[in-house]
Amino acid sequence: MSSSSIPDSMSTEALFELMANAAAAQESEDKTSMTEEQMRKLVANSVEELTDKFDTIFGYKLVAIYALACLFHHNNEGHQKHCEESKDFDTALCWGRDAGQLQMMLKNLTDIYCGPEDFICEDGQ
């Protein structure tokens, strides 16, 4: 090592670890620095950009179902974690209740017919 604090060499593994940590830190910093308004605008713009590709209201249904399914899985995992790891069954019950509420929302949204391209609604009208 030279007299400076910069090492003469670094393993590829250590270099990749530094790069990963730097990217994760930057990403975390970017996410936490957004205001509520910026977050809402980003979501709205992203959803609009996506649903414009469908040219039908059905695109919004697909986005909503995806978002609700993500929330359902998150709450279901929270329920399972509290049951298995912490044995805190009161907290687990709250997580499970919320997962059930999200499951009902998914069922209700699935049953709303959004036109001929709606391959999700079983009744078809």
RAURQUI-V873570 format. One record per helix or strand of 3 or more residues. SS is the DSSP state (h for helix, s for strand). FROM is the first residue (numbers start at 0). TO is the last residue. If there is no record, write none. Layout:
{{SS & FROM & TO} {SS & FROM & TO}}
This chain:
{{h & 11 & 31} {h & 35 & 51} {h & 57 & 85} {h & 88 & 109}}
